[in-house]
Amino acid sequence: MNGHLDRAGALLAAGADPNAANRHNGWTALITAVALGRDDLVDWLLRAPGIDPNRADADGATALLHASRLGASAALQRLAGDRRADPNAADRSGRTPLIEAARHGHAQAVTLLLERPDTDVNRVDPDRRTALHHAVRAASLPTVRALLGRADARLGITDRPARQTPLDIATATGQQDVARLLAGRSDPGPDQPSNDPPPPPAAPDLLDPHAEPFLGEPLRRPWST
């Protein structure tokens, strides 16, 4: 990270692990290079023998997901162009690079990710929201337009628990331009995401701290009547 690539190369030649991770957050050198905006190091590391672009950090986020979240277009272009990098690898919260890019309104990042035909535009997170749901929630018309560039994008998928489509959200939040754009798609497609995570477990009932504790039936002694 200090630019001593000759020494880093010597370490790799001596058998250093290119995917070694920080023990606190699980960041690898590749993830750190993305986070610091060091595009030159991203290039160099992707050429390193044995590099795994899909090595995730402690939160399950890969370098591609970090680049998507940050909208780091140069790093994202290099990572998305690397066929070894999985564009659908989700973090522990169930969000993919495409969902993260859409959630933050990074239209250019979404466009770069969708250049790969294997990027799943209909994958949902645990709230059953697609990248299109998140783009509408971010009120990003350019991002919505980029997602609609994929003919296989399904507009009929509903989230949970509100069971709203992206068009429902746009209408409810007064985004008229977004709503018109979404309504222009003649076939919204079925309410069938490519993955459908189970709903989260119901929250346990909260106990009233002022209620008298239930101690069961009163003790009955054998000699009592």
DOLODO-371220 format. One record per atom (N, C-alpha, C): x negated, y negated, z. Coordinates in steps of 0.02 Angstrom, whole numbers, plus 50000, padded with zeros to 5 digits. Each point is the difference from the previous one (the first is absolute). Layout:
// DOLODO-371220
XYZ...
This chain:
// DOLODO-371220
499595006050000500414994050000499574993750000499375000650015499544994449998499644999349933500205004049952499724999349933499355003849988499805004250047499375003849992500165006549963500174999449937500225005849963499435004949986499384997449996499445004549990499915004650060500084997250060499945004150060500595004850007500604997549982500585004350002499935005849951499714998549941499885005249951499505005250026499494997650036499515004650029500335004550052500454997150040500355004050050500445005449967500344998149946500415004949966499575005549970499434998149972499555004949971499735004850054499954997450062499755004250055500555004250031500614999449975500545004350025500514996650044499994993350003500504996550041500705001249971500495000350044500695001249980500314993549974500174999649935500294993949973500714998550027500305005150033500684999250025500024999550076499424998650031499984999450073500454994350021500355001150057500504995250022499834996950068500214993950008499954996650064500435003750051499745001450058500375004150048500584996350032500014993449995500524996150032500634999449956499914998549936500584999149956500005004749940499485004049994499985004849945499824997149933499774993849999499824996949936499365002949973500025001649936499405002249964499664993849971499425001149970499664994449966500424997249944500365004549964500424997849944500584995750025500335002250053500564996050028499744993350025499425000050033499724993850026499834995249943499735002749945499834995849942500634996749972500555003749998500644997249976500244994650047499975001450065500264995250050499604993550000499355000349985499584994150000499974996649932500355002849951500004996949934499355000849963499625005350015499365001149967500105004649939500224996949945500145003949940499385003349972499424996950009499385003049976499855006550037500165000150065499885006150038500525005449983500614998049985500505004849979499765003649937499754996149952499725003049938499445004850016499544997850043499415004050015500205006550036500454999450048500205005950039500405005049958500404997649954500375004749958499555004149955499404997649989499515003849961499575004550044500064999550065499585003950045500195007449997499525004549997500165007249998500375002150064500535003749992500375002650057500504995350031500094994049971500484995350029500705002649992500414999350052500705002149998500444993850007500284997449946500424994050004500645001050039500175006350014500625001450036499895001150075499394999050024499885000750071500384994450037500455001950044500434995150034499724998150067500224994250025499784997750066500465002950054499934997450061500395002750056500744999049991500214995249960500714998849987500245003649937499575004049970500195003749940499964996049937499704994050002499964995649941499365001249962500055001049935499425000849957499754993149977499435000149966499734993749973500484996949950500335004149960500484997549952500594996750035500235002950054500554996950037499794993450031499384999650026499764993750028499974994649946499755001949941499954995249945500704997749979500495004550001500684998349981500314995350051499885001250063500274995950054499724992949997499354999549983499674993649998500114996349934500235003749949500064996949935499324998749969499515004150018499324999249975499965002849929500134995749952500105002449931499385003249970499404997150013499395002849971499865007050027500035000750067499885006550030500555004949981500624997549997500565004349982499935002549929499774995849955499915002149930499495005549996499474999550039499485005149998500245006550031500354999450057500245006050034500575003349961500474996249975500555002949962499755003149935499464997349973499725002849939499605006350012499865001650063499645006150018500515005650008499985004849955500505005450000499975004350063499464999550038499965003850062500454997050054500154993649996500394996750051500755001649991500315002250053500715001949999500434993750010500404998049949500404993950007500615001050045500145006250020500605001450039499845002350071499374999350021499815002050068500284995150050500445002450044500344995750048499624999950066500074994450036499694999550066500475003150052499834999250063500405003350053500694997050006500104994049975500674997050001500415001949939499715004249955500375002349942500004995349941499544995150000499984995149946499435001649952500154999849936499515001249948499684993449979499465000349959499724993849974500514995649964500445003149960500504996149963500484996650048500225003550051500464997150048499664994250037499375000950019499654994750036499904993949955499835001049938499924994449954500664996249991500555003849993500664996849991500224996650065499855002950056500214997250064499704993250013499394999049973499654993650009500084995449939500405002149951500124995749943499424999249953499575005149996499414999649956500185002849931500284995749957500245002349935499445002749957499414996950001499455002449959499775006850023499995001150066499805006650026500505005349978500654998350002500515004749978499905001749927499864995049959499895001249928499415004749989499454998950037499425004349993500155007150020500365000950055500175006750023500465003649950500464996349970500475003149954499705001649932499394997649988499665001949939499825007450001499995002950059499885007250005500685003549996500095004549952500655003349993500165004650059499505002050039500145004350057500194996250063500034993449998500234996150057500765001050007500225002250058500705001650013500384993750019500414997549955500374993850012500625001250043500215006350007500615001650037499885003250067499404999750025499855002750066500274995250053500245002850055500294995950053499605000850064500054995050045499695000350066500505003050049499835000650064500485003050048500674996450005500024993649980500644996349999500375000949934499745004549959500295001649934499984994049953499504995950007499924994249957499465001349948500164998649938499525000449946499594993649997499514999949955499624993949989500474994449977500525001849962500474994949976500394997050058500215004050048500324997350060499554994850033499355001850008499544995650035499864993649960499985000649934499894994149959500574995150007500625002650003500584995650009499984997050070499845003950050499964997450069499464994750006499475000549958499484995050000500184993949958500595000349968500244994549957499484998249946499725005249969499484998949949500275002149932500254995149963500275001449933499475003049954499384997549998499495003149956499885007350017500025001750065499895007050019500585004349979500614997550008500595003749976499955001149925499814994849964499955000649927499475005249981499445000150036499475004949985500255007150012500375001150054500265006750015500515002249948500404995349976500505001849950499695001549932499354998849994499655001949939499955007549992500115003650054500015007349995500705002349986500095003449943500675002249980500295005150047499575003650038500265005250044500164997450070499954993550012500164997250065500755000750013500195002850057500705001150017500244994450046500514996449976500274994550038500575002150046500225006349994500575002250039499815003150066499365000250017499795003050064500204995350057500305002850052500224996150057499535001150059499914994650040499585000650059500415002650059499675000550057500355001950061499814995150056500464998650045500685002950005500534996149962499814994349970500504995649970500285002849934499645004749969500205002949935500094994649948499494995749994500004994649951499525001649943500214998449940499565000349942499604993449997499484999649958499664993649992500474994449978500495001749957500484994949978500434997650058500205004550044500384998150059499614995050043499355001350009499594995750041499924993149967499895000049935499924993749964500644995850004500585003349994500634996550003500134997250070499855004150051500134998050069499544994350022499414999649971499524994750020500014994049953500465000049953500084994149957499464999249947499665005449982499484999649948500335001149932500274994649972500405000649940499595002349940499394997349991499595002049943499825007450004499835002350060499835007050009500615004349988500584997950026500625003849991500175000749926499944994549962500155000349928499525004849965499374999950019499515004449969500175007350014500185001550062500175006950019500655002249967500494995549998500645001749970499955001249925499474997449969499915001049929499805007049981499795004150049499845007049985500665003849997500175002649942500665003149989500085006450040499465003850008500055006450036499574999650062500314999450060499594999550061499685006550020500225005549971499715006550018500315002850064499905006450013500315003250058499664997950065500355001150055499744998650066499575005950022499475001149963499565005850011499274997749996499704998250056499284998449999499595006249986499384999049981499575005749985499815003850064500024996650056499935003250065500564997350044500235003950047500554997750043499855002050071499644995850037499815001950069500625000650044499985004450050500585000650045500094993650040500614998650021500104994050042499655000750066499794994550030499675000450065500475002650053499745003350051500445002550053500364994450036500605001550022500404995050036499664998150065500054993650017499694997750062500405002850059499655001950054500365002750058500434994650033500555002250031500444995350035499624996850058500084993550007499684996450055500415000850064499665001450054500335000950064500124993250032500574999350033500164993950036499604999950065499534995350008499585000050061500404998650063500624997449993500414998450059500505005550017500015005249959500485005450013499765004350058500495002850037499835004650054499755006549970499455002650026499755006449973500485005750014500075004449951500445005850008499615005550034500235002150058499645005150038500335006849996500505000749957500335006449994500555000950051500275006050005500535001550048499734999550071500414997650047499764999750070499875007050027499505000450042499815006450030500565002650044500235006249991500535003050040499695005450044500054999150065499735004850046500475005950006499745006050014500445005950003500554999550051499884996450056500504999750052500514994349991499894995949946500464994549991500625002349964500544996650009500635001749968500234994349956
